[in-house]
Amino acid sequence: LEYAAAGVSDLRPYQPGKPLAELERELGIRDAIKLASNENPLGPSPLALAAIREVLPALAQYPEGSAPELRALLARQLDLDPGQFIFGNGSDQVMELAVRAFAGPGTEVIVSQYAFAAYAIAAQASGATVRVAPARDYGHDLDAMASLINANTRLVFIANPNNPTGTYLTAEALETFIDSVPSHALVVLDEAYLELMDAADYPDGRRWLRRFSNLMLTRTFSKAYGLAGLRCGYGIGHPDLMAALERVRQPFNVNTLAQVAAHAALTDHAHLQATLANNRQGIVALRDGLCNLGLTILPPAGNFTAFAVPGGGQRVYEALLLRGVIVRPLTPYGMPDHLRVSVGLPVENQRFLTMLGEVL
Ligand code: PMP
């Protein structure tokens, strides 16, 4: 078989965090902890679980592809128009829709060094040429990214904050950059961790939606809302842009359970507040604990932080696995000296720090 796009043969599949059940099978234990995929340690909202149970009898029917109820609620909560949304099987799929609609052989897609890996994988699979702008202090260097833009550029991906480096861009820098991007290129501003961002100077991309029609924000129910296993994310942009993406969306891409659970999760303010409170104190615990171990950390953001390990991350990653703790090695990101850890419950954060201390 011949690949449709030359880039497919060079692709390395996305390497997700090691599944918890897999490690428990390997070690023959039942109390391993996974702090590797930036998931919500509190789990899904009880309201989401109740909504799932209630909708089970309807599973013989196809879902409504446009997710009308979820769309209406989000539009109300975010003070936007229902036509400004598109839904996906995770926000990963929304990014893929943008690639499918706009990129392909003969086009170029710009990403930053150390950026979230899914962008480059989707772009390369489409046959587009991926142009990687060197990072500055592990973050997106917008000048370097701007200098790569040309007549063939179709997409520019920006992670704000970036996973795994935790870096984020402020409103002023982003606005100047988006303003400089020509209208034949779409800026995808990935805000997967927005709800978990505390920094006063972290910008909500909605402020630019009126001004720039070549801007799409992406968000997800996988992080703050604790529904990673259900796969539901969305894009926000100009209605004409959303209509363009609808052309390439599979008719039933967001399943019934995901739609009702996401809708219910949006109404559970108490669960979101509990998540944010756990996250805030967890970030402090991890940051202080890692610093007390004498480690250098990258800025914590969202619900994770990356840190450097003397002698390389892989050895420490494997030693932690043997102690029932899963974190994320960053070798696939070209950061072999770093590991990334997600905020867990207080007891999980403590266990990770204790085990890490032992290993070091
Ligand atoms: N963007 C970033 C920056 C992420 O870290 C992740 C999840 N690892 C995603 C997008 C994808 O999230 P989803 O589950 O919505 O596909």
Boltz pocket constraint, residues with backbone or C-beta under 6 A from the ligand:
constraints:
  - pocket:
      binder: B
      contacts: [[A, 37], [A, 38], [A, 89], [A, 90], [A, 91], [A, 92], [A, 93], [A, 116], [A, 159], [A, 161], [A, 162], [A, 163], [A, 190], [A, 192], [A, 219], [A, 220], [A, 221], [A, 222], [A, 228], [A, 231], [A, 232], [A, 233]]
      max_distance: 6.0
